[in-house]
Amino acid sequence: MIELLRTRRSIRKYTDRRIEPEKIEILKEAVLRSPSSRNIDPWEFIFVDEPTILKKLSQSKPHGAKFLEHATLGIVICADGGKSDVWVEDCSIASILVQMAAQSIGLGTCWIQIRNRMHDDKVTSEDYIKNVLNVPKQLKVESIIAIGYPAETREPLSREALKDKKIRINGY
């Protein structure tokens, strides 16, 4: 696991190679194994591999989503906020776990923040996505994880680049 953390980088450029069905199944299993507070599992996952839909989703906000258009998979991570008061945390855990699972099978990923973002001056990113995907009203959209075979290589951060001063021992 530490090697995955050491080499994980956000990937925003992807090849057009399709992800094999067995790898998609691994990603599905990964999100469904994600822990949630009190085992409520408020999350729901929408796997999108249709290029025209990925293109629409890439327009969900003015900055930080355009690269989704060239990914071969996007996972929209949602939850029923009425089921759990910590749905944001549960969705965040699922988001990072699926990224690590993807990394472990040779795929690149990048998190796209949706919650509290705007599509334009009047429409939230969440409402835009709900409209594109016909997401039920009671669900909240946390993030989209862009996934594909990397078309770029990013060097891992060195150990020296880590911010050790962010760690305190036995108190602040």
N, CA and C atoms as an extended XYZ file, in Angstrom:
516
Properties=species:S:1:pos:R:3:atomname:S:1:resname:S:1:resid:I:1 pbc="F F F"
N         0.815       -1.197        0.000 N   MET     1
C         0.000        0.000        0.000 CA  MET     1
C         0.863        1.267        0.000 C   MET     1
N         1.925        1.282        0.762 N   ILE     2
C         2.756        2.489        0.810 CA  ILE     2
C         3.363        2.793       -0.558 C   ILE     2
N         3.677        1.763       -1.333 N   GLU     3
C         4.223        2.005       -2.676 CA  GLU     3
C         3.181        2.661       -3.576 C   GLU     3
N         1.912        2.269       -3.434 N   LEU     4
C         0.854        2.930       -4.207 CA  LEU     4
C         0.761        4.405       -3.822 C   LEU     4
N         0.833        4.683       -2.527 N   LEU     5
C         0.784        6.067       -2.063 CA  LEU     5
C         1.996        6.864       -2.555 C   LEU     5
N         3.119        6.215       -2.583 N   ARG     6
C         4.337        6.905       -3.028 CA  ARG     6
C         4.291        7.260       -4.506 C   ARG     6
N         3.649        6.438       -5.305 N   THR     7
C         3.656        6.659       -6.754 CA  THR     7
C         2.379        7.290       -7.285 C   THR     7
N         1.333        7.402       -6.467 N   ARG     8
C         0.070        7.961       -6.933 CA  ARG     8
C         0.213        9.446       -7.242 C   ARG     8
N        -0.235        9.816       -8.415 N   ARG     9
C        -0.282       11.220       -8.832 CA  ARG     9
C        -1.592       11.425       -9.588 C   ARG     9
N        -2.093       12.615       -9.598 N   SER    10
C        -3.288       12.923      -10.378 CA  SER    10
C        -2.916       12.892      -11.857 C   SER    10
N        -3.681       12.129      -12.610 N   ILE    11
C        -3.451       11.977      -14.048 CA  ILE    11
C        -4.613       12.634      -14.782 C   ILE    11
N        -4.289       13.560      -15.678 N   ARG    12
C        -5.312       14.297      -16.415 CA  ARG    12
C        -5.231       14.071      -17.929 C   ARG    12
N        -4.329       13.218      -18.353 N   LYS    13
C        -4.208       12.881      -19.777 CA  LYS    13
C        -4.277       11.366      -19.900 C   LYS    13
N        -5.160       10.914      -20.801 N   TYR    14
C        -5.418        9.486      -20.934 CA  TYR    14
C        -5.302        9.047      -22.389 C   TYR    14
N        -4.927        7.785      -22.575 N   THR    15
C        -4.955        7.209      -23.916 CA  THR    15
C        -6.408        6.869      -24.247 C   THR    15
N        -6.657        6.465      -25.479 N   ASP    16
C        -8.020        6.076      -25.846 CA  ASP    16
C        -8.274        4.580      -25.629 C   ASP    16
N        -7.338        3.884      -25.026 N   ARG    17
C        -7.484        2.453      -24.742 CA  ARG    17
C        -8.644        2.219      -23.767 C   ARG    17
N        -9.535        1.337      -24.149 N   ARG    18
C       -10.678        1.001      -23.300 CA  ARG    18
C       -10.205        0.189      -22.098 C   ARG    18
N       -10.887        0.368      -20.983 N   ILE    19
C       -10.575       -0.399      -19.774 CA  ILE    19
C       -11.265       -1.753      -19.887 C   ILE    19
N       -10.514       -2.810      -19.631 N   GLU    20
C       -11.028       -4.158      -19.752 CA  GLU    20
C       -12.151       -4.405      -18.749 C   GLU    20
N       -13.170       -5.207      -19.151 N   PRO    21
C       -14.309       -5.490      -18.266 CA  PRO    21
C       -13.903       -6.044      -16.900 C   PRO    21
N       -12.863       -6.864      -16.855 N   GLU    22
C       -12.452       -7.427      -15.559 CA  GLU    22
C       -11.883       -6.343      -14.635 C   GLU    22
N       -11.277       -5.314      -15.224 N   LYS    23
C       -10.788       -4.205      -14.400 CA  LYS    23
C       -11.947       -3.333      -13.922 C   LYS    23
N       -12.946       -3.169      -14.760 N   ILE    24
C       -14.151       -2.432      -14.338 CA  ILE    24
C       -14.794       -3.159      -13.150 C   ILE    24
N       -14.831       -4.476      -13.196 N   GLU    25
C       -15.404       -5.249      -12.089 CA  GLU    25
C       -14.608       -5.048      -10.802 C   GLU    25
N       -13.298       -4.948      -10.925 N   ILE    26
C       -12.461       -4.686       -9.747 CA  ILE    26
C       -12.811       -3.319       -9.160 C   ILE    26
N       -13.007       -2.332      -10.010 N   LEU    27
C       -13.357       -0.995       -9.532 CA  LEU    27
C       -14.733       -0.981       -8.870 C   LEU    27
N       -15.666       -1.734       -9.429 N   LYS    28
C       -16.992       -1.846       -8.815 CA  LYS    28
C       -16.883       -2.476       -7.430 C   LYS    28
N       -16.102       -3.537       -7.340 N   GLU    29
C       -15.926       -4.184       -6.045 CA  GLU    29
C       -15.262       -3.236       -5.043 C   GLU    29
N       -14.292       -2.472       -5.510 N   ALA    30
C       -13.584       -1.542       -4.624 CA  ALA    30
C       -14.540       -0.522       -4.008 C   ALA    30
N       -15.415        0.089       -4.816 N   VAL    31
C       -16.320        1.081       -4.251 CA  VAL    31
C       -17.322        0.445       -3.301 C   VAL    31
N       -17.762       -0.762       -3.632 N   LEU    32
C       -18.743       -1.432       -2.769 CA  LEU    32
C       -18.128       -1.933       -1.467 C   LEU    32
N       -16.818       -2.090       -1.430 N   ARG    33
C       -16.124       -2.482       -0.195 CA  ARG    33
C       -15.723       -1.276        0.657 C   ARG    33
N       -15.995       -0.097        0.162 N   SER    34
C       -15.619        1.107        0.894 CA  SER    34
C       -16.358        1.164        2.231 C   SER    34
N       -15.634        1.465        3.303 N   PRO    35
C       -16.304        1.559        4.599 CA  PRO    35
C       -17.180        2.804        4.680 C   PRO    35
N       -18.189        2.724        5.530 N   SER    36
C       -19.026        3.895        5.785 CA  SER    36
C       -19.397        3.923        7.265 C   SER    36
N       -19.662        5.112        7.753 N   SER    37
C       -20.011        5.280        9.160 CA  SER    37
C       -21.241        4.447        9.509 C   SER    37
N       -21.137        3.698       10.561 N   ARG    38
C       -22.208        2.848       11.070 CA  ARG    38
C       -22.700        1.843       10.023 C   ARG    38
N       -21.893        1.602        9.008 N   ASN    39
C       -22.209        0.644        7.947 CA  ASN    39
C       -23.526        0.978        7.240 C   ASN    39
N       -23.834        2.272        7.146 N   ILE    40
C       -25.086        2.709        6.522 CA  ILE    40
C       -25.015        2.619        4.991 C   ILE    40
N       -23.817        2.791        4.433 N   ASP    41
C       -23.624        2.759        2.984 CA  ASP    41
C       -24.574        3.710        2.243 C   ASP    41
N       -24.488        5.016        2.515 N   PRO    42
C       -25.407        5.949        1.866 CA  PRO    42
C       -25.055        6.231        0.413 C   PRO    42
N       -23.869        5.783       -0.014 N   TRP    43
C       -23.388        6.123       -1.340 CA  TRP    43
C       -24.054        5.323       -2.461 C   TRP    43
N       -23.994        5.918       -3.630 N   GLU    44
C       -24.431        5.316       -4.896 CA  GLU    44
C       -23.363        5.697       -5.917 C   GLU    44
N       -23.133        4.830       -6.896 N   PHE    45
C       -22.065        5.052       -7.873 CA  PHE    45
C       -22.615        4.923       -9.284 C   PHE    45
N       -22.310        5.894      -10.119 N   ILE    46
C       -22.716        5.845      -11.519 CA  ILE    46
C       -21.455        5.716      -12.362 C   ILE    46
N       -21.275        4.561      -12.991 N   PHE    47
C       -20.137        4.314      -13.871 CA  PHE    47
C       -20.517        4.786      -15.272 C   PHE    47
N       -19.732        5.701      -15.807 N   VAL    48
C       -20.016        6.287      -17.118 CA  VAL    48
C       -18.843        5.986      -18.050 C   VAL    48
N       -19.137        5.276      -19.143 N   ASP    49
C       -18.095        5.008      -20.137 CA  ASP    49
C       -18.499        5.451      -21.539 C   ASP    49
N       -19.669        6.045      -21.660 N   GLU    50
C       -20.151        6.554      -22.941 CA  GLU    50
C       -19.476        7.901      -23.226 C   GLU    50
N       -18.702        7.994      -24.315 N   PRO    51
C       -17.953        9.224      -24.597 CA  PRO    51
C       -18.799       10.499      -24.655 C   PRO    51
N       -19.997       10.418      -25.205 N   THR    52
C       -20.815       11.633      -25.281 CA  THR    52
C       -21.251       12.102      -23.891 C   THR    52
N       -21.491       11.172      -22.982 N   ILE    53
C       -21.867       11.548      -21.619 CA  ILE    53
C       -20.647       12.066      -20.870 C   ILE    53
N       -19.492       11.428      -21.066 N   LEU    54
C       -18.263       11.925      -20.437 CA  LEU    54
C       -17.979       13.354      -20.878 C   LEU    54
N       -18.211       13.640      -22.144 N   LYS    55
C       -17.995       15.007      -22.641 CA  LYS    55
C       -18.918       15.986      -21.926 C   LYS    55
N       -20.187       15.625      -21.760 N   LYS    56
C       -21.128       16.499      -21.049 CA  LYS    56
C       -20.688       16.692      -19.599 C   LYS    56
N       -20.276       15.604      -18.950 N   LEU    57
C       -19.829       15.706      -17.556 CA  LEU    57
C       -18.571       16.557      -17.430 C   LEU    57
N       -17.736       16.545      -18.464 N   SER    58
C       -16.500       17.347      -18.431 CA  SER    58
C       -16.805       18.837      -18.423 C   SER    58
N       -18.039       19.196      -18.718 N   GLN    59
C       -18.467       20.597      -18.737 CA  GLN    59
C       -19.221       20.965      -17.454 C   GLN    59
N       -19.097       20.147      -16.423 N   SER    60
C       -19.854       20.360      -15.185 CA  SER    60
C       -19.412       21.592      -14.402 C   SER    60
N       -18.213       22.068      -14.670 N   LYS    61
C       -17.733       23.284      -14.014 CA  LYS    61
C       -16.699       23.939      -14.925 C   LYS    61
N       -16.469       25.248      -14.756 N   PRO    62
C       -15.585       25.953      -15.680 CA  PRO    62
C       -14.126       25.490      -15.647 C   PRO    62
N       -13.659       25.022      -14.474 N   HIS    63
C       -12.253       24.626      -14.347 CA  HIS    63
C       -12.160       23.295      -13.597 C   HIS    63
N       -11.210       22.475      -14.006 N   GLY    64
C       -10.907       21.269      -13.245 CA  GLY    64
C       -11.731       20.051      -13.595 C   GLY    64
N       -12.394       20.047      -14.758 N   ALA    65
C       -13.155       18.858      -15.165 CA  ALA    65
C       -12.979       18.528      -16.646 C   ALA    65
N       -12.411       19.438      -17.419 N   LYS    66
C       -12.321       19.273      -18.870 CA  LYS    66
C       -11.639       17.967      -19.274 C   LYS    66
N       -10.644       17.542      -18.515 N   PHE    67
C        -9.902       16.325      -18.859 CA  PHE    67
C       -10.773       15.067      -18.838 C   PHE    67
N       -11.917       15.112      -18.159 N   LEU    68
C       -12.818       13.950      -18.117 CA  LEU    68
C       -13.282       13.559      -19.511 C   LEU    68
N       -13.346       14.518      -20.408 N   GLU    69
C       -13.763       14.248      -21.786 CA  GLU    69
C       -12.887       13.189      -22.448 C   GLU    69
N       -11.633       13.103      -22.040 N   HIS    70
C       -10.699       12.165      -22.673 CA  HIS    70
C       -10.438       10.917      -21.832 C   HIS    70
N       -11.066       10.817      -20.674 N   ALA    71
C       -10.967        9.595      -19.865 CA  ALA    71
C       -11.863        8.534      -20.500 C   ALA    71
N       -11.595        7.286      -20.190 N   THR    72
C       -12.461        6.227      -20.714 CA  THR    72
C       -13.522        5.808      -19.705 C   THR    72
N       -13.404        6.325      -18.478 N   LEU    73
C       -14.389        6.020      -17.449 CA  LEU    73
C       -14.472        7.182      -16.476 C   LEU    73
N       -15.672        7.473      -16.060 N   GLY    74
C       -15.893        8.414      -14.977 CA  GLY    74
C       -16.810        7.746      -13.970 C   GLY    74
N       -16.484        7.853      -12.705 N   ILE    75
C       -17.366        7.318      -11.663 CA  ILE    75
C       -17.918        8.506      -10.891 C   ILE    75
N       -19.219        8.694      -10.985 N   VAL    76
C       -19.896        9.761      -10.265 CA  VAL    76
C       -20.273        9.195       -8.897 C   VAL    76
N       -19.804        9.853       -7.864 N   ILE    77
C       -19.995        9.358       -6.499 CA  ILE    77
C       -21.020       10.237       -5.803 C   ILE    77
N       -22.140        9.596       -5.447 N   CYS    78
C       -23.294       10.281       -4.867 CA  CYS    78
C       -23.656        9.617       -3.545 C   CYS    78
N       -24.557       10.275       -2.804 N   ALA    79
C       -25.086        9.666       -1.585 CA  ALA    79
C       -26.428       10.282       -1.243 C   ALA    79
N       -27.188        9.521       -0.496 N   ASP    80
C       -28.446       10.011        0.058 CA  ASP    80
C       -28.124       10.690        1.375 C   ASP    80
N       -28.109       12.015        1.359 N   GLY    81
C       -27.764       12.783        2.549 CA  GLY    81
C       -28.729       12.579        3.698 C   GLY    81
N       -29.940       12.111        3.421 N   GLY    82
C       -30.911       11.845        4.469 CA  GLY    82
C       -30.643       10.561        5.232 C   GLY    82
N       -29.794        9.706        4.681 N   LYS    83
C       -29.479        8.435        5.340 CA  LYS    83
C       -28.351        8.557        6.352 C   LYS    83
N       -27.468        9.538        6.140 N   SER    84
C       -26.304        9.653        7.009 CA  SER    84
C       -25.851       11.104        7.092 C   SER    84
N       -25.514       11.534        8.302 N   ASP    85
C       -25.015       12.897        8.481 CA  ASP    85
C       -23.560       13.027        8.053 C   ASP    85
N       -22.898       11.929        7.780 N   VAL    86
C       -21.497       11.963        7.351 CA  VAL    86
C       -21.332       11.387        5.938 C   VAL    86
N       -22.315       11.634        5.097 N   TRP    87
C       -22.261       11.135        3.729 CA  TRP    87
C       -21.065       11.699        2.974 C   TRP    87
N       -20.670       12.950        3.272 N   VAL    88
C       -19.522       13.547        2.586 CA  VAL    88
C       -18.263       12.732        2.874 C   VAL    88
N       -18.063       12.395        4.134 N   GLU    89
C       -16.890       11.598        4.512 CA  GLU    89
C       -16.951       10.212        3.871 C   GLU    89
N       -18.133        9.591        3.902 N   ASP    90
C       -18.273        8.258        3.300 CA  ASP    90
C       -17.966        8.289        1.804 C   ASP    90
N       -18.456        9.308        1.104 N   CYS    91
C       -18.177        9.433       -0.326 CA  CYS    91
C       -16.704        9.742       -0.590 C   CYS    91
N       -16.101       10.537        0.281 N   SER    92
C       -14.684       10.860        0.120 CA  SER    92
C       -13.817        9.613        0.275 C   SER    92
N       -14.169        8.781        1.239 N   ILE    93
C       -13.434        7.528        1.430 CA  ILE    93
C       -13.567        6.654        0.187 C   ILE    93
N       -14.782        6.513       -0.331 N   ALA    94
C       -14.992        5.705       -1.536 CA  ALA    94
C       -14.208        6.279       -2.719 C   ALA    94
N       -14.172        7.607       -2.805 N   SER    95
C       -13.453        8.251       -3.911 CA  SER    95
C       -11.969        7.904       -3.901 C   SER    95
N       -11.353        7.990       -2.746 N   ILE    96
C        -9.914        7.717       -2.697 CA  ILE    96
C        -9.622        6.217       -2.816 C   ILE    96
N       -10.505        5.394       -2.246 N   LEU    97
C       -10.264        3.952       -2.356 CA  LEU    97
C       -10.330        3.472       -3.803 C   LEU    97
N       -11.272        3.984       -4.576 N   VAL    98
C       -11.340        3.556       -5.970 CA  VAL    98
C       -10.136        4.088       -6.748 C   VAL    98
N        -9.621        5.256       -6.346 N   GLN    99
C        -8.407        5.749       -6.993 CA  GLN    99
C        -7.225        4.824       -6.704 C   GLN    99
N        -7.113        4.374       -5.477 N   MET   100
C        -6.003        3.481       -5.123 CA  MET   100
C        -6.162        2.122       -5.810 C   MET   100
N        -7.392        1.625       -5.887 N   ALA   101
C        -7.630        0.354       -6.590 CA  ALA   101
C        -7.253        0.499       -8.059 C   ALA   101
N        -7.634        1.611       -8.676 N   ALA   102
C        -7.289        1.843      -10.081 CA  ALA   102
C        -5.777        1.898      -10.274 C   ALA   102
N        -5.102        2.598       -9.381 N   GLN   103
C        -3.638        2.688       -9.439 CA  GLN   103
C        -3.021        1.286       -9.375 C   GLN   103
N        -3.578        0.440       -8.523 N   SER   104
C        -3.008       -0.899       -8.325 CA  SER   104
C        -3.132       -1.791       -9.561 C   SER   104
N        -4.034       -1.432      -10.488 N   ILE   105
C        -4.208       -2.243      -11.706 CA  ILE   105
C        -3.766       -1.484      -12.961 C   ILE   105
N        -2.912       -0.475      -12.763 N   GLY   106
C        -2.277        0.192      -13.894 CA  GLY   106
C        -3.058        1.334      -14.524 C   GLY   106
N        -4.065        1.837      -13.831 N   LEU   107
C        -4.865        2.936      -14.365 CA  LEU   107
C        -4.500        4.249      -13.682 C   LEU   107
N        -4.740        5.329      -14.374 N   GLY   108
C        -4.535        6.647      -13.801 CA  GLY   108
C        -5.877        7.268      -13.447 C   GLY   108
N        -5.879        8.151      -12.454 N   THR   109
C        -7.122        8.767      -11.995 CA  THR   109
C        -6.905       10.221      -11.619 C   THR   109
N        -8.018       10.932      -11.538 N   CYS   110
C        -8.005       12.275      -10.972 CA  CYS   110
C        -9.382       12.572      -10.393 C   CYS   110
N        -9.379       13.123       -9.180 N   TRP   111
C       -10.594       13.524       -8.476 CA  TRP   111
C       -11.117       14.821       -9.071 C   TRP   111
N       -12.419       14.889       -9.302 N   ILE   112
C       -13.075       16.121       -9.733 CA  ILE   112
C       -14.079       16.485       -8.636 C   ILE   112
N       -13.819       17.565       -7.945 N   GLN   113
C       -14.709       18.029       -6.880 CA  GLN   113
C       -15.985       18.584       -7.490 C   GLN   113
N       -17.135       18.126       -7.012 N   ILE   114
C       -18.424       18.607       -7.502 CA  ILE   114
C       -19.191       19.347       -6.409 C   ILE   114
N       -19.227       18.791       -5.225 N   ARG   115
C       -19.973       19.409       -4.124 CA  ARG   115
C       -19.454       20.827       -3.893 C   ARG   115
N       -20.357       21.754       -3.767 N   ASN   116
C       -20.052       23.176       -3.534 CA  ASN   116
C       -19.349       23.860       -4.706 C   ASN   116
N       -19.510       23.341       -5.909 N   ARG   117
C       -18.949       23.970       -7.105 CA  ARG   117
C       -20.084       24.412       -8.020 C   ARG   117
N       -19.786       25.368       -8.890 N   MET   118
C       -20.790       25.911       -9.808 CA  MET   118
C       -20.491       25.516      -11.249 C   MET   118
N       -21.541       25.202      -11.978 N   HIS   119
C       -21.449       24.959      -13.415 CA  HIS   119
C       -21.323       26.298      -14.142 C   HIS   119
N       -22.174       27.233      -13.731 N   ASP   120
C       -22.123       28.600      -14.253 CA  ASP   120
C       -22.667       29.534      -13.166 C   ASP   120
N       -23.039       30.736      -13.532 N   ASP   121
C       -23.490       31.716      -12.536 CA  ASP   121
C       -24.798       31.339      -11.851 C   ASP   121
N       -25.568       30.467      -12.466 N   LYS   122
C       -26.894       30.155      -11.931 CA  LYS   122
C       -27.100       28.701      -11.532 C   LYS   122
N       -26.355       27.794      -12.110 N   VAL   123
C       -26.581       26.358      -11.912 CA  VAL   123
C       -25.385       25.740      -11.209 C   VAL   123
N       -25.649       24.958      -10.166 N   THR   124
C       -24.554       24.265       -9.484 CA  THR   124
C       -24.048       23.117      -10.353 C   THR   124
N       -22.832       22.715      -10.113 N   SER   125
C       -22.278       21.545      -10.802 CA  SER   125
C       -23.119       20.318      -10.497 C   SER   125
N       -23.553       20.216       -9.247 N   GLU   126
C       -24.374       19.081       -8.834 CA  GLU   126
C       -25.682       19.027       -9.639 C   GLU   126
N       -26.377       20.152       -9.746 N   ASP   127
C       -27.636       20.161      -10.494 CA  ASP   127
C       -27.408       19.868      -11.973 C   ASP   127
N       -26.321       20.385      -12.519 N   TYR   128
C       -25.992       20.102      -13.914 CA  TYR   128
C       -25.825       18.594      -14.125 C   TYR   128
N       -25.064       17.951      -13.241 N   ILE   129
C       -24.825       16.502      -13.351 CA  ILE   129
C       -26.111       15.721      -13.137 C   ILE   129
N       -26.905       16.128      -12.166 N   LYS   130
C       -28.184       15.449      -11.924 CA  LYS   130
C       -29.046       15.478      -13.177 C   LYS   130
N       -29.040       16.602      -13.881 N   ASN   131
C       -29.811       16.725      -15.112 CA  ASN   131
C       -29.248       15.822      -16.215 C   ASN   131
N       -27.937       15.812      -16.371 N   VAL   132
C       -27.308       14.995      -17.419 CA  VAL   132
C       -27.571       13.502      -17.193 C   VAL   132
N       -27.497       13.071      -15.935 N   LEU   133
C       -27.580       11.635      -15.624 CA  LEU   133
C       -28.921       11.197      -15.047 C   LEU   133
N       -29.864       12.128      -14.920 N   ASN   134
C       -31.170       11.805      -14.350 CA  ASN   134
C       -31.036       11.237      -12.928 C   ASN   134
N       -30.199       11.881      -12.126 N   VAL   135
C       -29.942       11.440      -10.755 CA  VAL   135
C       -31.157       11.803       -9.883 C   VAL   135
N       -31.628       10.867       -9.058 N   PRO   136
C       -32.766       11.164       -8.191 CA  PRO   136
C       -32.515       12.369       -7.287 C   PRO   136
N       -33.569       13.104       -7.018 N   LYS   137
C       -33.498       14.362       -6.277 CA  LYS   137
C       -32.832       14.219       -4.914 C   LYS   137
N       -33.100       13.126       -4.194 N   GLN   138
C       -32.583       12.984       -2.824 CA  GLN   138
C       -31.085       12.707       -2.766 C   GLN   138
N       -30.466       12.398       -3.889 N   LEU   139
C       -29.030       12.119       -3.884 CA  LEU   139
C       -28.218       13.404       -4.018 C   LEU   139
N       -27.092       13.430       -3.341 N   LYS   140
C       -26.125       14.517       -3.417 CA  LYS   140
C       -24.936       14.007       -4.219 C   LYS   140
N       -24.329       14.862       -5.016 N   VAL   141
C       -23.158       14.477       -5.811 CA  VAL   141
C       -21.910       15.053       -5.150 C   VAL   141
N       -21.003       14.174       -4.750 N   GLU   142
C       -19.756       14.577       -4.089 CA  GLU   142
C       -18.635       14.838       -5.095 C   GLU   142
N       -18.411       13.861       -5.964 N   SER   143
C       -17.239       13.942       -6.836 CA  SER   143
C       -17.431       13.077       -8.066 C   SER   143
N       -16.528       13.272       -9.005 N   ILE   144
C       -16.380       12.362      -10.139 CA  ILE   144
C       -14.924       11.938      -10.141 C   ILE   144
N       -14.682       10.656      -10.329 N   ILE   145
C       -13.315       10.171      -10.475 CA  ILE   145
C       -13.103        9.835      -11.950 C   ILE   145
N       -12.195       10.562      -12.579 N   ALA   146
C       -11.815       10.283      -13.969 CA  ALA   146
C       -10.799        9.145      -13.947 C   ALA   146
N       -10.984        8.179      -14.847 N   ILE   147
C       -10.108        6.996      -14.871 CA  ILE   147
C        -9.794        6.630      -16.312 C   ILE   147
N        -8.555        6.213      -16.529 N   GLY   148
C        -8.147        5.716      -17.836 CA  GLY   148
C        -6.693        5.287      -17.802 C   GLY   148
N        -6.243        4.799      -18.935 N   TYR   149
C        -4.823        4.457      -19.043 CA  TYR   149
C        -4.042        5.760      -19.210 C   TYR   149
N        -3.027        5.976      -18.396 N   PRO   150
C        -2.294        7.252      -18.429 CA  PRO   150
C        -1.599        7.502      -19.764 C   PRO   150
N        -1.724        8.747      -20.235 N   ALA   151
C        -0.987        9.197      -21.410 CA  ALA   151
C         0.085       10.194      -20.979 C   ALA   151
N         0.334       10.240      -19.685 N   GLU   152
C         1.387       11.098      -19.136 CA  GLU   152
C         2.027       10.360      -17.972 C   GLU   152
N         3.265       10.732      -17.707 N   THR   153
C         3.979       10.184      -16.557 CA  THR   153
C         4.320       11.341      -15.645 C   THR   153
N         3.966       11.186      -14.399 N   ARG   154
C         4.301       12.221      -13.414 CA  ARG   154
C         5.188       11.585      -12.360 C   ARG   154
N         6.272       12.245      -12.091 N   GLU   155
C         7.221       11.732      -11.113 CA  GLU   155
C         6.613       11.758       -9.709 C   GLU   155
N         6.866       10.722       -8.926 N   PRO   156
C         6.401       10.744       -7.532 CA  PRO   156
C         7.084       11.867       -6.763 C   PRO   156
N         6.410       12.353       -5.736 N   LEU   157
C         7.049       13.325       -4.857 CA  LEU   157
C         8.148       12.623       -4.071 C   LEU   157
N         9.244       13.287       -3.892 N   SER   158
C        10.321       12.705       -3.087 CA  SER   158
C         9.927       12.749       -1.617 C   SER   158
N        10.548       11.942       -0.819 N   ARG   159
C        10.293       11.956        0.622 CA  ARG   159
C        10.611       13.342        1.195 C   ARG   159
N        11.627       13.975        0.671 N   GLU   160
C        12.039       15.291        1.140 CA  GLU   160
C        10.999       16.374        0.835 C   GLU   160
N        10.168       16.144       -0.176 N   ALA   161
C         9.154       17.137       -0.553 CA  ALA   161
C         7.923       17.100        0.358 C   ALA   161
N         7.814       16.067        1.177 N   LEU   162
C         6.660       15.965        2.076 CA  LEU   162
C         6.771       16.982        3.200 C   LEU   162
N         5.662       17.435        3.681 N   LYS   163
C         5.602       18.514        4.674 CA  LYS   163
C         5.593       17.945        6.092 C   LYS   163
N         6.761       17.557        6.551 N   ASP   164
C         6.886       16.959        7.880 CA  ASP   164
C         6.389       17.875        9.002 C   ASP   164
N         6.432       19.186        8.793 N   LYS   165
C         5.988       20.082        9.865 CA  LYS   165
C         4.482       20.051       10.067 C   LYS   165
N         3.763       19.319        9.248 N   LYS   166
C         2.317       19.138        9.435 CA  LYS   166
C         2.010       18.060       10.475 C   LYS   166
N         3.028       17.374       10.940 N   ILE   167
C         2.849       16.299       11.937 CA  ILE   167
C         3.306       16.779       13.304 C   ILE   167
N         2.457       16.557       14.294 N   ARG   168
C         2.789       16.857       15.696 CA  ARG   168
C         2.711       15.551       16.476 C   ARG   168
N         3.453       15.445       17.541 N   ILE   169
C         3.440       14.244       18.371 CA  ILE   169
C         2.882       14.597       19.756 C   ILE   169
N         1.882       13.865       20.166 N   ASN   170
C         1.269       13.984       21.493 CA  ASN   170
C         0.656       15.346       21.787 C   ASN   170
N         0.318       16.093       20.778 N   GLY   171
C        -0.324       17.385       20.971 CA  GLY   171
C         0.148       18.381       19.938 C   GLY   171
N        -0.499       19.529       19.913 N   TYR   172
C        -0.098       20.538       18.943 CA  TYR   172
C         1.098       21.287       19.436 C   TYR   172
